[in-house]
Amino acid sequence: MDSARLRPISPIKKTMDMKNAKELQTLRWAGDLHRILCMQGGDDDVSYAKNSDAPASAISLSKPFLIQSIQSMKLFKGEPSLRIADLGCATGFNTLATIELLVESLRQRYYMECSEVPEFEAFFSDLPSNDFNTLFRSLPTLYDGKRQQHYYAAGVPGSFYHRLFPKRKLHVAVSLSALHWLSQIPGSVLDKRSLAWNKGRAWIDGAKKEVVEAYAKQSEDDLTAFLRCRREEIVEGGVLFILMAGRPGQVQPENQLGDPDSRAKHPFTSSMDQAWQDLLNEGLIDEERRDTFNIPAYMRSPDEVRRAFDQCAGFEIQTLEYRKIVEHSKEKQEEWIKDPISYGRAKANLVRATLKPMVEAHLGPNLSEELFERFERRASADIDMLHKTCFYGVIVVCAIRK
Ligand SMILES: C[S@@+](CC[C@H](N)C(=O)[O-])C[C@H]1O[C@@H](n2cnc3c(N)ncnc32)[C@H](O)[C@@H]1O
């Protein structure tokens, strides 16, 4: 695609961006990904709050499992308060609606089955870089003049790959569309001399064996670390409910997204790599800058998830399933076929909502906006892709702390 029409960047801005990016890059190489990984805050068009339809569909799909696990959960009679945590809550409707659903379902059970209904505490937990202010502003008010709110809310900043709560604190822990984010990019993938150097790609789909193996190992270490921490924090009989992006069982990890259309259309694959290549071809970045950007996400298979539970022990799995969700409705697809520009914009906003803080840390604000603009144009221009239907895979796990 011709990129000559794109807005040029002033040389001064470019130098400042590169300097900024170099400093931030050092931060990242030092293993501080958790300081920059976050969804885009606020509530404008490029915010996560306005671009979380796919996770919302994943939650709707898994809602029956969540309700079922709450219905069959042991009741903690005599406990003055029940404690629920959402790990990787971000901002927006999904976390609020999930906490509300959990509190209401448990309230009703206690009301029907026990003489007393406990109070509820909800812990919204995410990395410190999360926009907790926007989240807190959107919480229902504690007392609306007529009735007391159903739960007391608190924010817990930190990585879910570490301990976040004291021992035996939680009765229910959920993590929704968050655990596919890894704790770090494996060191070998960022080492130019290593066989796992991920040249020319922003992600691992279709990457060479060594890159995929490094990500798979990181994913295994991360998931077992997550489970070991939750094993300490969840009371006996408590529920751990996980929904994470995943891949079907029979599919090898280098094929992260299942079928070829989904692979090609996913925002982390072709259009993303082309956009980086555009910046390189236009002399706005060098090869090293492109090749050191990697997306820290990994889609696990159900077997990989089960293996981590086996390694960790302490949980009894009740449900472990892979499910597929269609990317968007038929009507939306038809609308976009008629208006590819708005398709490109919607996809670019989705990418901004999930990757902007990370890309900005790598490129600085101006160059990262250039990248997103190129992504938008690449996505709009791929008319064939618009006719294809793409799926997201999710893994749903419900487990009880033994
Ligand atoms: C795609 S959002 C999902 C948000 C929300 N649960 C939902 O379903 O809409 C993923 C969230 O996981 C968070 N996250 C990623 N890695 C994390 C980690 N190591 N510890 C805590 N949160 C993390 C991100 O900051 C982000 O807010």
The ligand as an ORCA input file, in Angstrom:
! r2SCAN-3c Opt
* xyz 0 1
  C      -8.504     -7.937     28.054
  S      -8.497     -7.230     29.648
  C      -9.865     -8.056     30.403
  C     -10.563     -7.183     31.373
  C     -11.844     -7.714     31.992
  N     -11.571     -8.864     32.843
  C     -12.875     -8.072     30.944
  O     -13.253     -9.235     30.848
  O     -13.295     -7.166     30.234
  C      -7.118     -8.025     30.414
  C      -6.709     -7.388     31.746
  O      -5.749     -8.232     32.385
  C      -4.812     -7.395     33.002
  N      -3.572     -8.138     33.247
  C      -2.687     -8.599     32.346
  N      -1.647     -9.181     32.961
  C      -1.900     -9.081     34.296
  C      -1.196     -9.491     35.455
  N      -0.020    -10.118     35.377
  N      -1.752     -9.237     36.671
  C      -2.948     -8.602     36.765
  N      -3.651     -8.182     35.695
  C      -3.129     -8.418     34.479
  C      -4.625     -6.256     32.031
  O      -4.035     -5.143     32.661
  C      -6.058     -6.026     31.592
  O      -6.690     -5.082     32.382
*
